């Protein structure tokens, strides 16, 4: 999935819905949802790394 498509869907999903946007853009909804799942994981990992104390 192209970053442009991914960002557009993320920005407009509240207005039009993910299913409709994916259909119009010609991308799979499962691909978008998979991306969203990895995005949350990365964000959580980064937050954890930022708060973790450095090892001696």
N, C-alpha and C positions, 0 to 999 in steps of 0.2 A: 504494500500500500504506500502510495506516495505521501510524503509529509504534508503536502498542500491539501490533499483530500482529508487526511487525518485531522489536521488543524481546523479545516472548514467544518467538519462534522462536529468536532468538539465545541466549536464556537456557536453552532446553530442547532444543536440537538434539542435544546429546550423548546425552541420555536416550532421545529418541523418533525422531530423524532428521528432516531437513528435509522430505523428501518427504511423510511422514505428517503432520507439523504443518501444512504448506501445504494438504494435502487437507482436513484437519479444519477449518481456519480459512477455507477457501474462497479462498485466494490462490494466485497462480501461483508455481511454484518459480523460474521464470526471472526474475520480478520481484524475488524475494528475493535471488537470486544476483546480479542486476544491482546491487542496493543494496549487497551485500557488496563488490562490486568497486569501487564509488565510495567506499565507506567507507575501504577500504585506501588508495586514492589520496589522499583528504583527509588521512588520518593521516600518510602519507609526506610530503605537501606541508607540513603543519604542522611536522613534525619538521625538515624541511629549512629552513624559514623561521626556526625557533627557533635553529638552529645557524649559519645564514649570517651573515656579518658585514655590518653596515649599509654602504650605499654612501656614499662621501664627498661 
